Amino acid sequence: MNLKRYLPILEWAPRYGRGQATSDLVAAVIVTVMLIPQSLAYALLAGLPAQVGLYASILPLALYAVFGTSRTLSVGPVAVASLMTAAALAPLAEAGTPEYVAGAVLLAVMSGLMLALMGILRLGFLANFLSHPVISGFITASGIVIAASQLKHIFGVQASGHNLLEIARSLLLSIGQTNPATLAVGAGSLLFLMLARKRLKPLLVTLGLAPRMADILTKTAPILAVLLTTLVAWQFQLDERGVRLVGEVPRGLPALALPSLDMGLWQQLAVSALLISVVGFVESVSVGQTLAAKRRQRIDPDQELVGLGAANLGAGFSGGMPVTGGFSRSVVNFDAGAETPAAGAYAAGGIALATLFLTPAIAYLPKATLAATIIVAVATLIDLPALGRTWRYSRTDFGAMLATIILTLVHSVEAGIIAGVALSIGLFLYRTSRPHYAVVGRVPGTEHFRNVLRHKVEVCPTVTFLRVDESLYFANARFLEETVMDLMIREPELKDLVLVCPAVNLVDASALESLETINERMKDAGIRLHLSEVKGPVMDRLKGTQLLAHLGGEVFLSTFEAWQRLTGRGRLE
């Protein structure tokens, strides 16, 4: 067994040097500064105590460094997974209660087990069933719901809801109870972070800072907002003015513990854990592949399942929440010069130090500040112009994308993603069940064949060349039978039919039976069935079947060879 396949750390660790360590340490310091407010904010978003976010940023990062294949992916709590966690647990327990926290821990463990099992079975390809329009629509809608859910912290009011309609109704009913001090902190933090995102980098470049360093400092602006508002809250005792603070956070490293063994709870959370796993994996692999390509590196999606599974198991057994690769942190990690996954392990050490020494200060952090960081972070997830781009290119993909967005906004994140997956698979089956086919003819003077409806080509009334532009399987086998029967009826002089198969990568048992039926019917009508340009793997499977044993015609290496033999017009001009 090749251990390097299952333990990627064995690939890079033996060659790990001082230069790489320096680069990784620098990147880790920057990511740690960025991860502290994010981990606190996403715990808040999930309805969990602040320390749960910190716990989910220690052991998971260290385990991913051992099992992950991306050199720069930064694993930890992310916005979409946090929202899905809150949606899964809301019907089961009150946010922040021990039962609620136990549910989040169990979600992490279940997600870890599912991901690891999928990785061992090499099922990474299953993520391909989530089409890009569906994922884009889901993330856009989730971003809107997340931003709306944080407005209650900005205004300092009580509001609830699991979709946009419920949140909006609740906010409208309570907006009259807005706390002025909370609004000042929240709106001020929001304005500062928005200006920092748009204006800080150009300002720093103008002052002479290198563009790369200016970009990194811009991305760490949330930590400055956290420091300033924490100092203000402590100095002016803002909690006495109604500003909600994070409150006391237990000091120290998380204790390892087993998750709940209540089988009823496992059954209730199974679907949610699977959805969190799949969505998190797709998001993580997309980020990892994008960054790897920039350095001409590659990641292994199946091993990434194992790496993310180990990270989630680590989160669950250390009192954390579901985790995955974060886009913004990973980009910062990449830009800061991280060269190996060790940067994540160093960042885990930084978070561990924060839980040991910084928790007294975190107690004075206003929740409004964390809400502002969440809103600014998820703003980058919202891509409404994608609706227009998808509409112009594909109406069916637009329908799937729009349905995902609407259901996520008005019902729930689970309903949105389930509908998106169902629509993706349904559209795939619909498209492939009615494959494109074309009657082709010879381009004069060449060996090329093109669609008779698009080009001026040579044809023969007694020979028809039918090109099938899709693999043949159970969903489209009957459609092929009907197509061939229509040709037989429309072309009374037909003596030979050639199925041109350069796009056929598979012929399953159902399609084979249909081809045998077509062959027999054509024999009865006095027509010979021929095949051309059949790929080697397909031909290997057809050998020894009744189709080839009783084929009325021949199997030709090329369509031009079939044209020469069957029409007698083989001369190139």
LODOMAR-873039 format. One record per residue (C-alpha): residue number from 1; residue in one letter; x, y, z. Coordinates in Angstrom, 2 decimals, padded with zeros to 5 digits. Example, Ala and Ser with C-alpha at 12.3 -4.5 7.8 and 13.67 -1.06 7.14 Angstrom:
1,A,012.30,-004.50,007.80
2,S,013.67,-001.06,007.14
REM end
This chain:
1,M,000.00,000.00,000.00
2,N,001.31,003.45,-000.92
3,L,001.17,005.38,002.34
4,K,001.85,008.66,000.56
5,R,-001.53,008.34,-001.14
6,Y,-003.33,008.26,002.22
7,L,-000.85,010.41,004.16
8,P,000.15,013.28,001.85
9,I,002.31,014.72,004.64
10,L,004.85,011.99,003.78
11,E,005.19,013.58,000.34
12,W,006.32,017.03,001.44
13,A,007.56,016.67,005.04
14,P,010.86,014.87,004.23
15,R,011.90,017.80,002.01
16,Y,010.66,020.48,004.39
17,G,013.31,023.17,004.89
18,R,013.98,026.40,006.74
19,G,012.88,028.57,003.83
20,Q,009.52,026.85,003.60
21,A,009.11,027.03,007.38
22,T,009.70,030.78,007.33
23,S,007.14,031.31,004.55
24,D,004.61,029.09,006.30
25,L,005.07,030.86,009.64
26,V,004.54,034.30,008.09
27,A,001.38,033.08,006.35
28,A,000.17,031.41,009.55
29,V,000.48,034.61,011.57
30,I,-001.60,036.52,009.03
31,V,-004.23,033.77,008.72
32,T,-004.46,033.46,012.52
33,V,-005.16,037.17,012.84
34,M,-007.89,036.78,010.24
35,L,-009.27,033.50,011.59
36,I,-009.87,034.65,015.17
37,P,-012.72,037.07,014.36
38,Q,-014.05,034.75,011.64
39,S,-014.24,031.74,013.94
40,L,-016.06,033.79,016.57
41,A,-018.41,035.28,013.98
42,Y,-019.33,031.96,012.37
43,A,-020.00,030.39,015.76
44,L,-022.39,033.29,016.38
45,L,-023.99,032.68,012.97
46,A,-024.51,029.01,013.81
47,G,-026.14,029.94,017.14
48,L,-023.23,028.50,019.13
49,P,-021.07,029.90,021.96
50,A,-018.04,031.81,020.70
51,Q,-015.50,029.25,021.94
52,V,-016.97,026.57,019.66
53,G,-015.66,028.52,016.66
54,L,-012.20,028.66,018.24
55,Y,-012.25,024.93,019.01
56,A,-013.17,024.22,015.38
57,S,-010.03,026.08,014.28
58,I,-007.41,024.08,016.17
59,L,-007.44,020.30,015.73
60,P,-009.11,020.39,012.27
61,L,-006.28,022.51,010.83
62,A,-003.65,020.18,012.27
63,L,-005.37,017.06,010.93
64,Y,-005.87,018.56,007.49
65,A,-002.13,019.25,007.35
66,V,-001.59,015.49,007.70
67,F,-004.32,014.19,005.37
68,G,-005.04,017.06,002.93
69,T,-003.47,017.49,-000.50
70,S,-003.83,021.26,-001.00
71,R,-000.74,023.25,-000.07
72,T,-002.66,026.44,000.69
73,L,-006.26,025.55,001.65
74,S,-007.24,026.99,005.04
75,V,-009.78,024.80,006.82
76,G,-012.16,026.04,009.50
77,P,-015.68,027.40,010.10
78,V,-017.26,029.00,007.01
79,A,-020.42,031.00,006.45
80,V,-022.52,028.55,004.42
81,A,-021.73,025.54,006.63
82,S,-022.54,027.63,009.71
83,L,-025.91,028.63,008.25
84,M,-026.67,025.01,007.37
85,T,-025.69,023.96,010.90
86,A,-028.10,026.51,012.39
87,A,-030.88,025.38,010.04
88,A,-030.35,021.72,010.97
89,L,-030.32,022.30,014.73
90,A,-033.04,024.96,015.08
91,P,-035.95,022.45,015.13
92,L,-034.20,020.29,017.73
93,A,-033.03,022.64,020.49
94,E,-032.75,026.26,021.62
95,A,-029.67,028.04,020.25
96,G,-026.77,028.08,022.66
97,T,-028.10,025.36,024.97
98,P,-026.02,022.27,025.83
99,E,-028.34,020.17,023.65
100,Y,-027.80,022.55,020.73
101,V,-024.00,022.43,021.14
102,A,-024.13,018.64,021.38
103,G,-026.04,018.60,018.09
104,A,-023.39,020.75,016.39
105,V,-020.64,018.44,017.67
106,L,-022.53,015.42,016.36
107,L,-023.03,017.11,012.98
108,A,-019.26,017.57,012.73
109,V,-018.59,013.93,013.61
110,M,-021.24,012.61,011.20
111,S,-019.97,014.87,008.44
112,G,-016.43,013.67,009.13
113,L,-017.45,010.01,008.96
114,M,-019.37,010.53,005.73
115,L,-016.56,012.44,004.05
116,A,-013.90,009.97,005.13
117,L,-015.96,007.01,003.94
118,M,-016.62,008.68,000.59
119,G,-012.89,009.33,000.26
120,I,-011.93,005.72,001.07
121,L,-014.49,004.52,-001.50
122,R,-013.18,007.16,-003.96
123,L,-016.59,008.75,-004.46
124,G,-015.37,012.28,-005.13
125,F,-017.05,012.17,-008.53
126,L,-020.47,012.34,-006.84
127,A,-019.92,016.05,-006.28
128,N,-020.18,016.47,-010.05
129,F,-023.93,015.99,-009.73
130,L,-024.09,019.46,-008.21
131,S,-024.06,021.66,-011.28
132,H,-022.33,025.02,-011.16
133,P,-025.57,027.04,-011.62
134,V,-027.15,025.19,-008.69
135,I,-024.13,025.73,-006.42
136,S,-023.89,029.37,-007.50
137,G,-027.60,029.91,-006.84
138,F,-027.45,028.17,-003.47
139,I,-024.43,030.17,-002.31
140,T,-025.98,033.44,-003.52
141,A,-029.25,032.76,-001.69
142,S,-027.39,031.59,001.41
143,G,-025.37,034.80,001.40
144,I,-028.55,036.86,001.32
145,V,-030.13,034.85,004.16
146,I,-026.93,035.08,006.23
147,A,-026.67,038.85,005.77
148,A,-030.35,039.32,006.66
149,S,-030.01,037.12,009.75
150,Q,-027.24,039.35,011.13
151,L,-029.22,042.60,010.92
152,K,-030.80,041.86,014.32
153,H,-027.33,042.19,015.87
154,I,-026.65,045.40,013.97
155,F,-029.88,046.98,015.28
156,G,-029.76,045.32,018.68
157,V,-033.24,043.81,018.46
158,Q,-034.78,040.39,018.99
159,A,-035.59,038.67,015.69
160,S,-035.69,035.13,014.40
161,G,-036.46,033.08,011.32
162,H,-034.96,030.39,009.10
163,N,-035.65,031.98,005.73
164,L,-035.71,035.46,004.28
165,L,-039.46,035.94,004.67
166,E,-039.48,034.99,008.35
167,I,-036.41,037.10,009.10
168,A,-037.83,040.14,007.28
169,R,-041.18,039.87,009.06
170,S,-039.50,039.52,012.45
171,L,-037.20,042.49,011.81
172,L,-040.05,044.73,010.74
173,L,-041.99,043.94,013.92
174,S,-039.05,044.71,016.19
175,I,-037.29,047.55,014.35
176,G,-038.90,050.10,016.64
177,Q,-036.90,048.71,019.56
178,T,-033.53,049.49,017.97
179,N,-030.76,050.14,020.50
180,P,-028.89,053.35,019.49
181,A,-025.55,052.29,021.02
182,T,-025.67,048.89,019.31
183,L,-026.59,050.51,016.00
184,A,-023.66,052.90,016.32
185,V,-021.22,050.04,016.91
186,G,-022.73,047.78,014.22
187,A,-023.19,050.43,011.54
188,G,-019.80,051.94,012.32
189,S,-018.07,048.57,012.03
190,L,-019.96,047.79,008.83
191,L,-019.03,051.13,007.27
192,F,-015.38,050.75,008.29
193,L,-015.12,047.23,006.86
194,M,-016.79,048.21,003.60
195,L,-014.51,051.22,003.16
196,A,-011.47,049.11,004.07
197,R,-012.40,046.54,001.45
198,K,-012.78,049.14,-001.30
199,R,-010.41,051.96,-000.37
200,L,-007.72,050.71,002.02
201,K,-005.59,048.85,-000.52
202,P,-005.29,051.81,-002.95
203,L,-004.50,054.07,000.00
204,L,-001.74,051.76,001.27
205,V,-000.28,051.43,-002.23
206,T,-000.28,055.22,-002.57
207,L,001.62,055.44,000.72
208,G,004.33,053.22,-000.78
209,L,003.39,049.73,000.43
210,A,003.83,046.81,-001.96
211,P,000.53,045.77,-003.60
212,R,000.76,042.23,-002.23
213,M,001.28,043.36,001.35
214,A,-001.40,046.04,000.97
215,D,-003.87,043.37,-000.15
216,I,-003.04,041.14,002.83
217,L,-003.40,044.01,005.31
218,T,-006.73,044.93,003.76
219,K,-008.03,041.40,004.32
220,T,-007.04,041.56,007.99
221,A,-009.06,044.75,008.58
222,P,-011.70,042.82,010.62
223,I,-009.20,042.26,013.41
224,L,-008.75,046.04,013.70
225,A,-012.52,046.48,013.95
226,V,-012.58,043.81,016.65
227,L,-009.79,045.46,018.64
228,L,-011.25,048.97,018.44
229,T,-014.82,048.02,019.33
230,T,-013.66,045.72,022.13
231,L,-011.64,048.56,023.65
232,V,-014.59,050.95,023.32
233,A,-016.99,048.43,024.87
234,W,-014.61,047.84,027.79
235,Q,-013.79,051.50,028.35
236,F,-017.38,052.81,028.22
237,Q,-019.14,049.74,029.66
238,L,-021.39,049.45,026.62
239,D,-023.09,046.37,028.03
240,E,-024.81,048.68,030.53
241,R,-026.25,050.59,027.56
242,G,-027.82,047.48,026.09
243,V,-025.00,046.48,023.72
244,R,-024.82,042.69,023.62
245,L,-021.30,041.37,024.13
246,V,-019.84,037.93,023.47
247,G,-019.51,037.44,027.21
248,E,-017.28,035.15,029.18
249,V,-015.42,032.62,027.07
250,P,-013.87,029.61,028.84
251,R,-010.09,029.84,028.89
252,G,-008.03,026.85,027.82
253,L,-007.79,024.21,025.17
254,P,-010.82,022.08,024.33
255,A,-011.16,018.73,026.04
256,L,-011.53,015.65,023.86
257,A,-014.91,013.97,024.24
258,L,-017.21,011.52,022.50
259,P,-020.31,012.79,020.66
260,S,-023.84,011.86,021.61
261,L,-024.70,008.20,021.00
262,D,-028.45,008.85,020.81
263,M,-029.43,006.94,017.63
264,G,-032.60,008.98,017.31
265,L,-030.54,012.16,017.09
266,W,-028.20,010.52,014.56
267,Q,-031.20,009.70,012.35
268,Q,-032.62,013.22,012.65
269,L,-029.33,014.83,011.60
270,A,-028.29,012.34,008.90
271,V,-029.65,014.25,005.88
272,S,-028.33,017.59,007.16
273,A,-024.89,016.09,007.79
274,L,-024.80,014.68,004.26
275,L,-025.78,018.01,002.70
276,I,-023.20,019.90,004.78
277,S,-020.58,017.34,003.74
278,V,-021.31,017.55,000.01
279,V,-021.67,021.34,-000.16
280,G,-018.56,021.84,001.96
281,F,-016.58,019.41,-000.20
282,V,-017.61,021.11,-003.45
283,E,-016.75,024.55,-002.06
284,S,-013.42,023.33,-000.67
285,V,-012.31,021.49,-003.81
286,S,-013.22,024.46,-006.01
287,V,-011.02,026.75,-003.91
288,G,-008.21,024.19,-003.66
289,Q,-008.10,023.50,-007.39
290,T,-008.15,027.20,-008.27
291,L,-005.19,027.98,-006.02
292,A,-003.27,024.83,-006.98
293,A,-003.53,025.69,-010.68
294,K,-001.82,029.03,-010.08
295,R,001.32,027.17,-008.92
296,R,000.99,024.29,-011.38
297,Q,000.16,021.93,-008.57
298,R,-002.73,019.49,-008.27
299,I,-005.00,018.17,-005.57
300,D,-006.61,014.75,-005.29
301,P,-010.39,015.15,-004.80
302,D,-010.76,011.68,-003.27
303,Q,-007.97,012.32,-000.77
304,E,-009.49,015.74,-000.09
305,L,-012.58,013.89,001.10
306,V,-010.38,012.03,003.58
307,G,-008.63,015.26,004.63
308,L,-011.89,017.12,005.20
309,G,-013.33,014.06,006.92
310,A,-010.39,013.97,009.34
311,A,-010.77,017.72,009.95
312,N,-014.46,017.36,010.79
313,L,-013.82,014.39,013.04
314,G,-011.21,016.47,014.82
315,A,-013.72,019.31,015.17
316,G,-016.37,016.98,016.58
317,F,-014.15,015.21,019.08
318,S,-012.79,018.54,020.35
319,G,-016.14,020.29,020.84
320,G,-016.21,022.17,017.54
321,M,-018.61,022.58,014.61
322,P,-018.58,021.43,010.96
323,V,-015.66,022.86,008.98
324,T,-014.46,023.08,005.40
325,G,-012.03,025.08,003.27
326,G,-012.70,028.83,003.38
327,F,-012.27,030.95,000.26
328,S,-011.10,034.24,001.76
329,R,-008.72,032.65,004.28
330,S,-007.25,030.34,001.64
331,V,-006.60,033.25,-000.72
332,V,-004.89,035.17,002.08
333,N,-002.87,032.07,002.97
334,F,-001.84,031.74,-000.69
335,D,-000.99,035.43,-001.11
336,A,000.96,035.45,002.15
337,G,003.31,032.85,000.70
338,A,002.26,029.56,002.35
339,E,004.15,026.73,000.69
340,T,002.92,023.63,002.54
341,P,-000.03,022.52,004.71
342,A,002.23,023.16,007.70
343,A,001.01,026.77,007.53
344,G,-002.40,025.50,008.66
345,A,-000.83,023.57,011.54
346,Y,001.03,026.73,012.64
347,A,-002.24,028.69,012.45
348,A,-003.83,026.03,014.66
349,G,-001.11,026.75,017.20
350,G,-001.92,030.46,017.00
351,I,-005.61,029.82,017.68
352,A,-004.65,027.55,020.59
353,L,-002.63,030.41,022.09
354,A,-005.63,032.69,021.62
355,T,-007.86,030.32,023.60
356,L,-005.27,030.30,026.38
357,F,-004.55,034.02,026.68
358,L,-007.06,036.18,024.75
359,T,-010.42,034.93,025.98
360,P,-010.76,037.55,028.78
361,A,-010.58,040.31,026.16
362,I,-013.01,038.49,023.85
363,A,-015.67,038.80,026.56
364,Y,-015.99,042.53,025.75
365,L,-016.34,042.02,022.00
366,P,-019.72,043.38,020.75
367,K,-021.81,040.90,018.79
368,A,-022.65,043.76,016.43
369,T,-019.01,043.82,015.31
370,L,-019.05,040.12,014.54
371,A,-022.31,040.57,012.64
372,A,-020.69,043.30,010.55
373,T,-017.74,041.04,009.69
374,I,-020.15,038.31,008.60
375,I,-022.17,040.66,006.39
376,V,-019.08,042.01,004.65
377,A,-017.63,038.51,004.23
378,V,-020.78,036.99,002.69
379,A,-021.29,039.98,000.38
380,T,-018.66,038.41,-001.87
381,L,-020.76,035.24,-002.11
382,I,-023.76,037.02,-003.61
383,D,-023.61,036.91,-007.42
384,L,-026.99,038.04,-008.76
385,P,-025.57,038.93,-012.23
386,A,-024.98,035.18,-012.66
387,L,-028.73,034.86,-013.17
388,G,-028.53,037.03,-016.28
389,R,-025.48,035.21,-017.64
390,T,-027.11,031.81,-017.12
391,W,-030.41,032.98,-018.67
392,R,-028.63,034.10,-021.83
393,Y,-026.72,030.84,-022.18
394,S,-029.12,028.12,-020.97
395,R,-032.77,028.48,-020.02
396,T,-032.86,025.07,-018.32
397,D,-029.81,025.81,-016.15
398,F,-031.37,029.18,-015.33
399,G,-034.53,027.39,-014.18
400,A,-032.54,025.13,-011.85
401,M,-030.56,028.09,-010.51
402,L,-033.67,030.23,-009.94
403,A,-035.55,027.39,-008.23
404,T,-032.60,026.83,-005.89
405,I,-032.44,030.54,-005.02
406,I,-036.19,030.90,-004.42
407,L,-036.52,027.78,-002.28
408,T,-033.47,028.70,-000.21
409,L,-034.81,032.22,000.36
410,V,-038.45,031.41,001.10
411,H,-038.25,027.92,002.62
412,S,-034.90,026.64,003.90
413,V,-031.31,025.98,002.90
414,E,-031.95,022.23,002.91
415,A,-034.94,022.53,000.61
416,G,-032.92,024.73,-001.73
417,I,-029.96,022.40,-002.08
418,I,-032.10,019.24,-002.32
419,A,-034.21,020.84,-005.06
420,G,-031.04,021.96,-006.83
421,V,-029.53,018.48,-006.78
422,A,-032.81,016.92,-007.94
423,L,-033.12,019.44,-010.77
424,S,-029.48,018.95,-011.81
425,I,-029.90,015.19,-012.06
426,G,-033.32,015.54,-013.68
427,L,-032.01,017.94,-016.32
428,F,-029.05,015.68,-017.01
429,L,-031.34,012.68,-017.53
430,Y,-033.68,014.73,-019.71
431,R,-030.88,016.02,-021.93
432,T,-029.18,012.68,-022.35
433,S,-032.49,010.85,-022.83
434,R,-033.00,012.85,-026.01
435,P,-029.47,012.95,-027.44
436,H,-028.55,015.11,-030.37
437,Y,-028.26,013.14,-033.59
438,A,-027.63,014.20,-037.16
439,V,-027.82,012.69,-040.60
440,V,-024.41,013.46,-042.08
441,G,-023.03,013.60,-045.58
442,R,-019.61,013.85,-047.13
443,V,-018.03,017.26,-047.60
444,P,-017.14,017.17,-051.34
445,G,-013.55,016.23,-052.06
446,T,-012.72,015.35,-048.43
447,E,-012.95,012.55,-045.88
448,H,-015.04,014.73,-043.57
449,F,-018.74,014.31,-042.81
450,R,-021.08,017.03,-041.59
451,N,-024.74,017.62,-040.76
452,V,-026.84,017.74,-043.95
453,L,-028.93,020.54,-042.43
454,R,-025.92,022.80,-041.83
455,H,-023.58,022.16,-044.77
456,K,-023.58,021.47,-048.49
457,V,-022.64,017.81,-048.55
458,E,-022.90,014.73,-050.75
459,V,-025.57,012.18,-049.85
460,C,-026.73,008.87,-051.29
461,P,-030.44,007.95,-051.37
462,T,-029.73,004.29,-050.54
463,V,-027.21,004.90,-047.74
464,T,-027.81,007.03,-044.64
465,F,-025.16,007.99,-042.12
466,L,-026.65,008.73,-038.68
467,R,-024.27,010.29,-036.16
468,V,-025.20,009.83,-032.49
469,D,-023.70,012.52,-030.23
470,E,-024.17,010.85,-026.84
471,S,-023.33,007.66,-024.99
472,L,-026.09,005.05,-025.24
473,Y,-027.68,003.93,-021.99
474,F,-031.04,003.01,-020.50
475,A,-032.44,006.55,-020.56
476,N,-032.00,007.10,-024.31
477,A,-032.12,003.56,-025.72
478,R,-035.81,003.83,-026.64
479,F,-035.25,007.24,-028.21
480,L,-032.63,005.73,-030.55
481,E,-035.07,003.02,-031.61
482,E,-037.71,005.63,-032.44
483,T,-035.21,007.78,-034.36
484,V,-034.08,004.87,-036.54
485,M,-037.66,003.77,-037.19
486,D,-038.54,007.31,-038.33
487,L,-035.62,007.26,-040.78
488,M,-036.75,003.92,-042.22
489,I,-040.22,005.34,-042.83
490,R,-039.00,008.66,-044.32
491,E,-036.45,007.12,-046.69
492,P,-038.12,004.41,-048.82
493,E,-034.96,003.79,-050.91
494,L,-032.82,003.09,-047.85
495,K,-030.68,-000.06,-048.11
496,D,-027.87,000.66,-045.63
497,L,-027.84,002.59,-042.37
498,V,-024.50,003.47,-040.76
499,L,-024.48,004.47,-037.09
500,V,-021.56,006.87,-036.75
501,C,-020.31,006.53,-033.16
502,P,-017.31,008.83,-032.40
503,A,-019.15,010.38,-029.42
504,V,-020.37,007.08,-027.96
505,N,-018.28,006.30,-024.87
506,L,-020.61,003.70,-023.40
507,V,-023.21,001.17,-024.53
508,D,-024.97,-000.31,-021.50
509,A,-027.09,-003.48,-021.42
510,S,-030.33,-001.62,-022.20
511,A,-028.79,000.14,-025.19
512,L,-027.27,-003.13,-026.41
513,E,-030.69,-004.75,-026.38
514,S,-032.11,-001.78,-028.32
515,L,-029.33,-002.07,-030.92
516,E,-030.08,-005.79,-031.30
517,T,-033.78,-004.96,-031.75
518,I,-032.93,-002.29,-034.35
519,N,-030.72,-004.77,-036.20
520,E,-033.46,-007.42,-036.35
521,R,-036.16,-004.98,-037.46
522,M,-033.91,-003.61,-040.20
523,K,-033.14,-007.13,-041.41
524,D,-036.87,-007.78,-041.68
525,A,-037.17,-004.58,-043.78
526,G,-034.26,-005.54,-046.04
527,I,-031.92,-002.91,-044.63
528,R,-028.39,-003.56,-043.35
529,L,-027.15,-001.95,-040.13
530,H,-023.50,-000.87,-040.02
531,L,-021.32,000.73,-037.35
532,S,-018.40,003.13,-037.84
533,E,-015.81,004.86,-035.65
534,V,-016.61,002.71,-032.62
535,K,-014.14,003.45,-029.82
536,G,-011.84,000.68,-028.61
537,P,-013.27,000.29,-025.09
538,V,-016.81,000.16,-026.51
539,M,-015.80,-002.40,-029.12
540,D,-014.11,-004.51,-026.44
541,R,-017.42,-004.78,-024.62
542,L,-019.39,-005.49,-027.82
543,K,-017.17,-008.40,-028.83
544,G,-018.91,-011.72,-028.26
545,T,-022.39,-010.16,-028.08
546,Q,-025.34,-011.19,-030.19
547,L,-025.24,-007.77,-031.84
548,L,-021.93,-008.36,-033.62
549,A,-022.64,-012.04,-034.17
550,H,-025.84,-011.27,-036.09
551,L,-025.10,-007.76,-037.41
552,G,-026.68,-007.28,-040.81
553,G,-023.81,-005.13,-042.03
554,E,-020.19,-004.43,-041.08
555,V,-018.13,-002.49,-038.56
556,F,-016.03,000.16,-040.34
557,L,-012.92,001.82,-038.95
558,S,-013.94,005.20,-040.38
559,T,-017.03,006.78,-041.85
560,F,-015.12,007.52,-045.05
561,E,-014.32,003.80,-045.44
562,A,-018.04,003.05,-045.08
563,W,-018.81,005.72,-047.66
564,Q,-016.34,004.20,-050.14
565,R,-017.62,000.67,-049.70
566,L,-021.33,001.39,-049.68
567,T,-021.65,004.19,-052.26
568,G,-018.71,003.54,-054.58
569,R,-017.86,007.26,-054.51
570,G,-014.51,007.04,-052.76
571,R,-012.36,009.21,-055.01
572,L,-010.84,012.32,-053.39
573,E,-011.06,015.34,-055.67
REM end
